[in-house]
Amino acid sequence: MKKLLLATAASALIAGAAQAEEIKLGISLGFTGPLETMAGPMALGAELAMKEVSDSGLLLDGSTIVPVRSDSTCVDSAAATAGVERLITTEKVKAIVGGMCSGEATASLQNVAMPNGIVMISPSATSPALSSLEDNGLFFRTSPSDARQGEVMADIILEKGIKSVAVTYTNNDYGKGLADSFEAAFKAKGGTVTVNAAHDDGKADYSAEVGALAAAGGDALVVAGYVDQGGSGIVRGAIDSGAFETFVFPDGMVGSALVEKFGAEIDGSFGQNPASGDEGRDIFLKLAEAAGFDGTSAYSAEAYDAAALMMLAMQAAGTSDAAVWKDKVMDVANAPGEKIQPGELAKALEIIKAGGDVDYVGGAAVELIGSGESAGSFREVAIEGGELKVIGYR
Amino acid sequence: MDILNALVALLNFVIIPASSYGAQLALGALGVTLIYGILRFSNFAHGDTMAFGTGVTILGTWGLQAMGVSIAPLPTALLALPFGIAVTALLVLGTDRAVYRFYRKKKSDPVILVMVSVGVMFIMNGITRFVIGVDEIQFDDGERFLISAKAFKEATGLAEGLSLRSTQVITVVTAVLVVWALFWFLNSTRTGKSMRAFSDNEDLALLSGINPERVVAVTWIIAAGLATIAGTLYGLDKSFKAFNYFQLLLPIFAAAIVGGLGNPLGAIAGGFIIAFSEVSVTYAFKKVAGYLGPEGWQPDSMLQLLGTEYKFAVSFAILIIVLLFKPTGLFKGKSV
């Protein structure tokens, strides 16, 4: 207790001496719920960037950053909104890294963040609906919209000479958003979608779903689902009944579990998922390893980037007032300026302080387009000889 | 007109899957109907009894595999079945002793017993998850296919593939054997006859010296056997996940009620009726119609009555229709 008192007194002294403020940043992610395994590394990624900036002592004359976590649950919008409300009104955060899932992110943005004029940068909400949302310039995301992935997937499929596909998606907002944006893109580019049907996760038997897909036909089957859930059930059923031989796997289907389950049975199938092939990612992975967490976990690098963008924008605006620095986010994220990799935040802060310009690249090759979302780079993979092979990045 | 391709497509996506699913439902419904006939209540815990039995059978399978025992090309799980049945029988006998007997002694209303069985269901569900976990488990280690779609296409030159999984054949064959054994037992053995007598008129059976506790015990053992076999066949054919058996409860009850509760023959017919309706109502007949129509023609719509998401609604609908118009079921069972 004595030590704690001493430490508090000492830190109060130091803080007072530096004349700098203590800036609180909220982290609203689904620490419980269906994506709870991803939330941990994401929060650690964001906190890594905050610590880097705090330690440098260069932000706004030596201000420090204090992260405050809140559970967004991913599925319960009311709980997420209540959490963000607490962050803003009680903790007085200046910005929030989050939300994690598209529905919950929209709810907390519209109900709490916008009325209070607080910036939210989501590392992982990918619904196309968020692109056209009225956000007063307060919402950004460091991950690409699924509309973009739909386009990329359509390109890849057409380049393989496949003109007609059947689509099945996991029965939720994410699955439907991705399937619909793909269908629109594929049709616009001259392809045919024979059927676009949902499947429910957690069933033992997908023969009925596969039967309906097979009846519609197509040269390949696009499976916009989860590899640990119904997505694999559909693939198993389709292989067993001989309904489809070629599969297209977006996003959550691309993983080591896929080849463990099917191996050479899905040879000739292909897919893509958001991932950067830049050196920034390797640098981030090393930083994460040194900090003791797994940087390869999905959207961890994006969370680091989200936090980094906030702090660089504050530095560029010279204030922690969100109403002012929200306009600087696009400036620090995009060209012109010096390219900034992960781990170079101190350098970036100095450049900005000296009046220079930065182009933040970060761990996920951030390039903000449109209303402030990542253009996104995708990793194209193919299954050959029962193994997942990286074909390239686009 | 391309009747051959249409027939193969129909076989591959409707008839074969529905037959094996129907056999699994029939076995489940037999257990439900037997308990209803003799113990006079609807046992909601039956689905989870199936899950528990399958879970124990999987443990037995792993044990056999570790010892290197195999009956390839048949799945090892068939060898582990007796072990699974024995453990499940002990569990349900224990449940009867600890829970149901109390209410039987008090001559409680059937509806109270039904509620009690709901409680038992939740506890069994918990036990199953505790013992084997919640994850999906594949335990079929035998030969996967009798006819694979690719080989069939190459051999016949047809556009449509036909696949016949070995588990589908095992399911139907086992179901036939089990049903035959059950009917022989009920009709020809002394115990079976005393069970039927007890089911027809409890007081008369007691007067003629039939030991009710013995009848009840035998009924539970048979029900446990049927549940374990049905559950294991379902798990072999699809995959095992503790929660999925809870969802099977609805089609199983629909099957038993459609056939007529308490009537074993009805349970079998009901199982196949439910399975074929579920599969054919949600199947898209576009391709089949295309083959049967003139050359090069394909219907524009999917020709699908209901989306596959609504599969369970089919059992519900049939259940309601039968209860409205023929409460005793198609085969003259007892009214609910």
Interface residues (C-beta under 8 A of the other chain):
Chain A: N171 V195 A197 A198 H199 D200 G202 K203 A204 D205 S207 A208 E209 V210 G211 A212 A214 A215 A216 G217 G233 D240 S241 G242 A243
Chain B: A9 N12 F13 V14 P17 Y21 R144 F145 S148 A149 K150 F152 K153 G161 L162 S163 R165 Y234 G235 K238 S239 F240 K241 F243 N244 Q247 E278 V279 T282 Y283 A284 F285 K286 K287 V288 M302 L303 Q304 G307 T308 E309 K311
